[in-house]
Amino acid sequence: MSKLPILSGKDLVKFFVKQGYSTSHQTGSHMILENLNGKILVIPKHKEVSTGTLRAIIRQSGLSREEFMEIYSKYF
């Protein structure tokens, strides 16, 4: 299993927008994304998103870690 990359909140938002999410709104330093199915992701706009937070966001999106890495490697 490969290591998760170190990503900024901005990069995560770009990634999930390409996956069909749209920016709903921003509350403080957190971006709220929503897809057409009503699934909501909260992404902190930090310079570096911690590994545990990244794992939680991936899990909430419904992707497995391997699926995330495969799709991520195509974009970045």
N, C-alpha and C positions, 0 to 999 in steps of 0.2 A: 504494500500500500504506500503510495507516494505521499510526501508531506504536503500539507496545504500551503498555498502561497501566502505571503504577507500582502494584504490588500488594504487600500484605503476605502473609506466609506463611499467616496466618489466613484471608485472603480467598481464596487459592488452594485451601486445603483445603475451604472452603465450596463453591467452584465445582466441584471435582472430585467432591465427595460428591453434588452434584446431578446429576453425569454418571454416577453408578452406582458410584463407588468407595466403599470404606469404610475407616475408620481401622483399621489393623492394630495398630500400636504406635508408641511414640515412643522414639527413641534419642538422648539428649542434646537438642540443639535441632532435631532433624529428625523430621518426621512421616512415617511409612511408610503409604502408602495402597495398597489392593489392590482389583481388581475381580473379578467372577465368572470371567473368563477367565484369571485368574492374573497379569495385568499389574500390575507394581509401580511406584509413583511415590514418590520421596523428595523431600519438600518442606521446605526450611528454614523454621523459625519465626522469621523476621526481620521487623523493621518494614517493610523494603523489600527485595524480592527483585530482584537485579540483572537487567538486560535479558537478558544472556547466559544466566543461569541459567533465567530464564523461558522463553526460546526452547528451551533443552534439555528442560525439563519438558514443554512443548507437544509437542515432537518425540517424546519418549518415550511420551506418551499416545496417539500415533497421529493426532492432529489436525493439520491444516495451520494456518498462522498465520491465514489468512482464516476458516477454520471456527471457530477459537478466538475471534476477534474478533466474529464473527456471534453465536455462542452467548453470549459474555460480555456483549454489548450488550443482550441480552434480560433478563439477570439483574441487571445492575448499572447 
